[in-house]
Amino acid sequence: MLLSLRRSSPHPVHPSRHQPVMHSGPDDEQPDAPLPRRLGAWTGTLLVVASMIGTGVFTTSGILLAAFDSPTAVLACWAIGGLLALTGALSYAELAAALPHNGGEFLFLSRIFHPAVGFVAGAASLIVGFAAPIAASAIAFSYYIDRVFPGAPGPLLAIALIVGLSFIHAWRVDAGSRFQNGFTAGKILLIVLFIAAGLWQGDTNLAFRATDSSLGATLSSAGFAVGLVLVSFAYTGWNASVYIAGELDNPQRSLPLSLTAGTLLVTVLYLLLNVVFLSAAPTAELTGVIEIGHVAAVGLFGESAARVLSALIAAGLISTIGAFIMTGPRVLEAMGAAFPRLGVLTGRRAGRGPAGPIVLQAAIALVMILTSSFEALLTYIGFTLSLFAMLTIIGLFVLRVREPDLPRPYRVWGYPVTPLLAIGLMGWMIWQSIMERPAVAGAGGLTVAAGIALFQFVGRAQPTRN
């Protein structure tokens, strides 16, 4: 996999003696061949959908109700979160179409700023972008399984799920893709049916009733910004297809299509799903509840039907975990290709997934399941990912100025307003989170510091050329 980070590239980066050169890792059949482009736009779109629809939408609204005490404010938070995800996806689409290779923020920030910046983003994404969401999704899985089978060993089942899915994605790329597409299509069908039944049965007046007269003050408050951080976790995954860009067929078309179509679809589904949640029961019954999908289903259909729905939600979370297991290791693989001291991450047999990175990611996720609290994990993920996403979108402006002749098969719609809106919303969220949740900001800072320290070790090695 030869990426455009070499000095000999027709679009060079500023010279640096530490500049890494992406190279192919060892392969049993073709050691230096690029990865085959086995995945299409349909897989890319479903990967975005699967990555986004998961833990957050089935767990966050009860927490938001406890913070806002206003169903209307909760819906506004989801709408603004969708706007943020869409502006981010449109911005990423330009970068991904111009640099259509695996790696995500690691590739973009290395190319635009410096290898150290990209490395820190890649190292952070291992923990915050993939392992932590896998852990959070597995925890949510255990909550819903407990509603179906009270007393079931939820944590043990969650651990077994991560291990099993990791094996599938390491075994065969094609098998992982088919498994992922099937579960994602089923999850979309489940949500559409639940929305239709919920809108028929529920009382939508409950969802659009503000419980106080200060809705405007709520929307401009620091607490709303922190709530938006939680919602941003639910929208995590809007950039998922950029991480497998090197394996997408016709990426210049597939990437913008998958990013925008997937994000738009999920935003609409999220808004409708939350209308159903908030229409299903009085606010007091939903406030502070993590497994809000089960409580809403009880209000709409009764306990027996709610158990069936909780089982289906748990099954849907399987595709979310699978999506992160599919995408995260590609970032680690790209980092291993750039830095010889991480070369152990690049070994892959023909037709199989990157086993080493998959195992490492799964191990970190399992540790988090056993040690982390749910809400703190969500806030930490949303805060840290927003930081690197904002920096990446800033890089879009830098790349346009520095490399105006770089081929751009797709240019972001609404430039420069669209990326500026994304940067502004993310900056507001980050600043207010620092003020309101300094411990979360500190955890994010420690993650960045750890990435810098690791780069000091791996960055000293001479880059290996393909």
C-alpha positions in Angstrom: 0.0 0.0 0.0 1.9 3.0 -1.3 0.5 6.3 0.1 1.4 9.8 -0.9 3.8 10.7 1.8 7.1 10.3 -0.1 9.3 13.3 -1.0 9.2 12.0 -4.5 5.4 12.4 -4.6 4.1 14.9 -7.2 2.4 16.6 -4.3 5.2 16.6 -1.7 4.9 17.4 2.0 7.3 19.9 3.5 10.6 18.1 3.8 11.5 16.5 7.1 14.2 14.0 8.0 11.5 12.2 10.1 9.1 12.1 7.2 7.7 8.5 7.0 7.1 6.7 3.7 4.1 4.4 3.6 5.1 1.0 2.5 3.6 -2.4 2.1 3.9 -4.9 4.9 4.8 -8.5 4.4 2.4 -10.7 2.6 2.7 -14.4 1.9 2.0 -14.0 -1.8 2.8 -10.5 -2.9 5.0 -8.7 -0.4 4.9 -5.3 -2.0 1.5 -5.3 -3.7 -1.1 -2.8 -2.8 -4.2 -4.1 -1.0 -6.8 -5.4 -3.4 -9.8 -3.1 -3.7 -12.5 -5.7 -2.8 -15.1 -3.3 -1.2 -17.7 -1.3 -3.0 -19.7 1.9 -2.3 -22.5 -0.1 -0.8 -20.2 -1.6 1.8 -18.7 1.9 2.5 -22.2 3.3 3.0 -23.3 0.5 5.2 -20.1 0.7 7.2 -20.8 4.4 7.9 -24.4 3.5 9.0 -23.2 0.5 11.1 -20.5 2.6 12.8 -22.9 5.4 13.6 -26.1 3.5 14.7 -25.2 1.8 17.9 -24.6 2.5 21.5 -25.3 6.2 21.6 -28.7 6.4 20.1 -30.0 3.6 22.4 -28.5 5.0 25.6 -27.9 8.8 25.4 -31.3 10.4 25.4 -32.2 9.4 29.0 -28.9 11.1 30.2 -29.8 14.2 28.1 -33.2 14.4 29.7 -31.7 14.4 33.1 -29.5 17.3 32.1 -32.0 19.4 30.2 -35.4 18.4 31.6 -36.8 19.3 28.2 -37.7 16.8 25.4 -37.6 19.6 22.8 -34.0 20.5 23.9 -33.1 16.8 23.5 -34.4 16.8 20.0 -32.6 20.0 19.2 -29.3 18.4 20.5 -29.8 15.5 18.1 -30.5 17.8 15.2 -27.4 19.9 15.8 -25.4 16.8 16.2 -26.6 15.6 12.8 -25.6 19.0 11.3 -22.2 18.7 12.8 -21.7 15.1 11.5 -22.9 16.1 8.0 -20.6 19.1 7.7 -17.8 17.0 9.0 -18.6 14.2 6.5 -18.7 16.7 3.5 -15.3 18.1 4.6 -13.7 14.6 5.0 -15.1 13.6 1.6 -12.8 16.1 -0.2 -9.7 14.9 1.7 -10.6 11.2 1.3 -11.2 11.6 -2.5 -7.9 13.4 -2.9 -6.0 10.9 -0.7 -7.9 7.6 -1.2 -5.8 5.3 1.0 -6.3 3.6 4.3 -5.4 5.5 7.5 -8.0 8.3 8.1 -6.7 11.1 10.3 -3.3 9.4 10.5 -2.9 9.8 6.7 -4.5 13.3 6.5 -2.6 14.9 9.4 0.7 13.3 8.4 0.4 14.6 4.9 -0.9 18.1 5.8 1.0 19.0 9.0 3.8 16.6 10.2 4.2 12.8 10.7 4.2 13.4 14.5 0.7 15.0 14.3 -0.7 12.2 12.2 1.0 9.6 14.5 -0.6 11.0 17.6 -4.0 11.1 15.9 -3.6 7.5 14.8 -2.4 6.3 18.3 -5.3 8.2 19.9 -7.8 6.7 17.5 -6.7 3.2 18.5 -8.0 3.9 22.1 -10.6 6.6 21.6 -11.9 6.1 18.1 -12.2 2.3 18.1 -11.3 0.3 21.3 -13.4 2.6 23.5 -16.5 2.6 21.3 -16.2 -1.2 21.0 -16.1 -1.4 24.8 -19.0 1.1 25.2 -21.1 -0.8 22.6 -20.3 -4.1 24.4 -21.4 -2.6 27.7 -24.7 -1.4 26.1 -25.1 -4.9 24.7 -24.9 -6.3 28.2 -27.5 -3.8 29.5 -30.0 -4.9 26.8 -29.2 -8.6 27.2 -30.0 -8.2 30.9 -33.4 -6.9 30.0 -34.1 -9.9 27.9 -32.6 -12.5 30.2 -32.4 -11.0 33.8 -29.3 -12.2 35.5 -27.5 -13.2 32.3 -23.7 -12.9 32.5 -23.8 -9.7 30.3 -20.1 -8.8 30.7 -19.0 -12.4 29.8 -21.3 -12.4 26.7 -19.9 -9.0 25.7 -16.3 -10.3 25.9 -17.2 -13.4 23.9 -18.8 -11.2 21.3 -15.7 -9.1 20.8 -13.5 -12.1 20.6 -15.8 -13.8 18.1 -16.2 -10.8 15.8 -12.4 -10.1 15.9 -11.8 -13.7 14.7 -14.3 -13.3 11.8 -12.7 -10.0 10.6 -9.2 -11.4 10.9 -10.0 -14.6 9.1 -11.3 -13.3 5.8 -11.9 -9.8 4.5 -14.8 -11.0 2.3 -16.4 -12.9 5.1 -16.2 -9.9 7.4 -17.7 -7.7 4.7 -20.7 -10.0 4.1 -21.3 -10.5 7.8 -21.2 -6.7 8.3 -23.5 -5.9 5.4 -26.1 -8.5 6.6 -26.2 -7.3 10.2 -26.3 -3.7 9.2 -29.2 -4.1 6.7 -31.1 -6.0 9.5 -30.4 -3.2 11.9 -31.8 -0.5 9.5 -34.9 -2.6 8.9 -35.4 -3.0 12.7 -35.2 0.8 13.3 -37.5 1.6 10.4 -40.1 -0.8 11.7 -39.8 0.5 15.3 -40.1 4.1 14.1 -43.2 3.3 12.0 -44.9 1.4 14.9 -43.8 4.0 17.5 -45.2 7.0 15.5 -48.5 5.1 15.1 -48.7 4.2 18.8 -47.0 7.0 20.6 -48.1 10.5 21.7 -45.9 12.9 19.8 -47.1 15.8 21.9 -44.8 14.5 24.6 -41.8 14.7 22.4 -42.4 18.4 21.4 -43.3 19.7 24.8 -40.6 21.9 26.4 -40.9 21.6 30.2 -39.7 25.1 30.9 -39.8 28.5 29.3 -36.0 28.9 28.9 -35.3 26.7 25.9 -33.2 29.3 24.2 -31.0 29.6 27.4 -30.7 25.9 27.5 -29.5 25.7 23.9 -26.7 28.3 24.5 -25.6 26.9 27.8 -22.4 25.1 28.7 -24.4 22.1 29.7 -25.9 21.9 26.2 -22.4 21.9 24.7 -21.4 19.0 27.0 -24.6 17.2 26.0 -23.6 17.7 22.4 -20.4 15.9 23.2 -22.4 12.9 24.3 -24.5 13.1 21.1 -21.3 13.4 19.0 -20.4 10.0 20.4 -23.7 8.7 19.0 -22.8 10.1 15.6 -19.2 8.7 15.8 -18.6 6.8 12.6 -19.6 9.4 10.1 -16.0 9.2 8.8 -15.8 5.4 8.9 -15.3 4.7 5.2 -12.1 6.9 5.0 -10.4 4.2 7.1 -10.9 1.6 4.4 -10.3 3.9 1.4 -7.4 1.8 0.2 -9.7 -1.2 -0.2 -12.6 0.6 -1.8 -13.3 0.1 -5.5 -13.4 3.5 -7.3 -12.7 5.5 -4.1 -13.0 8.9 -5.8 -16.7 8.1 -6.2 -17.3 5.7 -3.4 -15.9 7.8 -0.6 -18.0 11.0 -1.0 -21.1 8.9 -1.7 -20.7 6.6 1.3 -19.9 9.5 3.7 -22.7 11.8 2.7 -25.4 9.2 2.1 -24.6 7.3 5.2 -24.6 10.4 7.4 -27.8 11.8 6.0 -29.6 8.5 6.4 -28.5 8.1 10.0 -29.4 11.7 10.9 -33.0 11.3 9.7 -33.3 7.9 11.5 -31.9 9.4 14.7 -34.3 12.3 14.8 -37.3 10.0 14.1 -36.1 7.4 16.6 -35.8 10.0 19.3 -39.3 11.3 18.6 -40.5 7.8 19.1 -38.5 7.4 22.4 -39.8 10.7 23.8 -43.4 9.9 22.6 -43.5 6.5 24.3 -43.7 7.4 28.0 -43.8 10.4 30.3 -40.5 12.2 30.7 -40.1 11.1 34.3 -40.0 7.4 33.3 -37.3 8.1 30.7 -35.0 10.5 32.6 -31.6 9.1 33.5 -32.4 5.7 32.0 -29.5 4.2 30.0 -31.5 1.4 28.2 -34.1 4.0 27.0 -35.1 1.8 24.0 -36.4 -0.9 26.3 -38.4 1.6 28.5 -39.9 3.2 25.4 -40.9 -0.2 24.0 -42.6 -1.1 27.3 -44.6 2.1 27.1 -45.5 1.4 23.5 -46.1 -2.3 23.2 -45.8 -3.9 26.7 -43.2 -5.9 28.6 -43.2 -9.0 26.4 -42.8 -7.1 23.1 -40.1 -4.9 24.8 -38.0 -7.9 25.6 -38.1 -9.0 21.9 -37.1 -5.5 20.8 -34.3 -5.4 23.4 -33.0 -8.6 21.9 -33.1 -7.1 18.5 -31.3 -4.0 19.7 -28.6 -6.2 21.2 -28.3 -8.0 17.9 -28.0 -4.6 16.1 -25.2 -3.6 18.4 -23.3 -6.6 17.0 -23.0 -4.8 13.7 -21.7 -1.7 15.5 -19.0 -3.6 17.2 -18.2 -5.3 14.0 -17.9 -2.0 12.1 -15.3 -0.7 14.6 -13.4 -4.0 14.5 -13.3 -3.7 10.7 -12.1 -0.1 10.4 -9.8 0.5 13.4 -7.1 -2.0 12.5 -6.6 -0.4 9.1 -5.3 2.7 10.8 -2.8 0.7 12.8 -1.8 -1.2 9.7 -1.1 2.1 7.9 1.0 3.3 10.9 2.9 0.0 10.9 3.6 0.6 7.2 5.0 4.0 7.9 7.1 3.3 10.9 9.5 0.2 10.8 9.4 -0.2 14.6 5.6 -0.9 14.3 6.2 -3.2 11.3 4.7 -6.1 13.2 1.3 -4.5 12.6 1.5 -4.9 8.8 1.7 -8.7 8.5 -1.4 -9.9 6.5 -2.0 -13.0 4.5 -3.7 -12.7 1.1 -7.5 -12.3 1.5 -7.3 -12.0 5.3 -7.7 -9.1 7.7 -4.9 -7.4 9.6 -4.7 -10.0 12.5 -2.1 -8.2 14.7 -4.0 -4.9 14.9 -7.3 -6.6 15.4 -5.9 -8.6 18.4 -4.3 -5.5 19.9 -7.6 -3.5 19.5 -9.7 -6.2 21.0 -7.3 -6.5 24.0 -7.6 -2.8 24.8 -11.4 -3.0 24.4 -11.6 -5.9 26.8 -9.6 -4.0 29.5 -12.0 -1.0 29.1 -15.0 -3.3 29.6 -13.6 -4.4 32.9 -12.4 -1.0 34.2 -14.5 1.9 32.8 -17.8 3.5 33.7 -20.3 4.1 30.9 -21.0 7.8 30.9 -17.4 8.8 31.5 -16.4 6.6 28.6 -18.9 8.3 26.3 -17.8 11.9 27.3 -14.1 11.0 26.9 -14.7 9.5 23.4 -16.7 12.5 22.2 -14.3 15.1 23.5 -11.1 13.6 22.2 -12.5 12.6 18.8 -13.8 16.1 18.2 -10.4 17.5 18.9 -8.7 15.5 16.1 -11.7 15.9 13.7 -11.5 19.7 14.1 -7.8 19.6 13.4 -8.3 17.5 10.3 -10.9 19.8 8.9 -8.6 22.8 9.5 -6.1 20.8 7.4 -8.5 21.0 4.5 -7.9 24.7 4.3 -4.2 24.2 4.6 -4.1 21.7 1.8 -6.1 23.9 -0.5 -3.6 26.8 0.0 -0.4 24.7 -0.1 -1.4 22.3 -2.9 -4.0 24.0 -5.1 -3.1 21.7 -8.0 -3.7 18.5 -6.1 -6.4 16.5 -8.0 -9.7 16.8 -6.1 -12.4 14.6 -7.6 -14.8 15.9 -5.0 -14.8 19.4 -3.6 -16.7 20.1 -0.4 -20.2 21.5 -1.0 -20.7 25.0 0.4 -17.0 25.8 0.9 -15.8 27.6 3.0 -19.0 27.8 5.1 -19.5 24.1 5.5 -16.0 23.3 7.0 -16.0 26.5 9.0 -19.4 25.6 10.6 -18.0 22.2 11.6 -14.9 23.8 13.1 -17.0 26.4 15.0 -19.3 23.8 16.5 -16.5 21.5 17.5 -14.5 24.3 19.0 -17.4 25.4 21.1 -18.0 21.9 22.3 -14.3 21.4 23.2 -14.0 24.7 25.1 -17.2 24.2 27.1 -16.2 20.6 27.9 -12.8 21.8 29.3 -14.7 24.3 31.5 -17.4 21.9 32.6 -15.5 18.6 32.7 -11.8 19.3 33.4 -11.2 15.7 34.2 -12.3 14.6 30.8 -10.1 17.2 29.2 -7.3 15.9 31.3 -7.8 12.4 30.1 -7.8 13.6 26.5 -4.6 15.5 27.2 -3.0 12.4 28.7 -4.0 10.5 25.5 -2.2 13.1 23.4 0.8 13.1 25.6 1.1 9.3 25.4 0.9 9.5 21.6 3.7 12.1 21.5 5.9 9.9 23.8 5.3 6.9 21.6 6.2 8.9 18.5 9.5 9.8 20.1 10.3 6.1 20.2 9.0 4.9 16.8 9.8 8.1 14.9 13.6 7.8 15.4 13.7 4.8 13.1 14.7 5.4 9.5 11.6 5.2 7.2 11.4 2.2 5.0 10.7 2.7 1.3 8.6 0.4 -0.7 
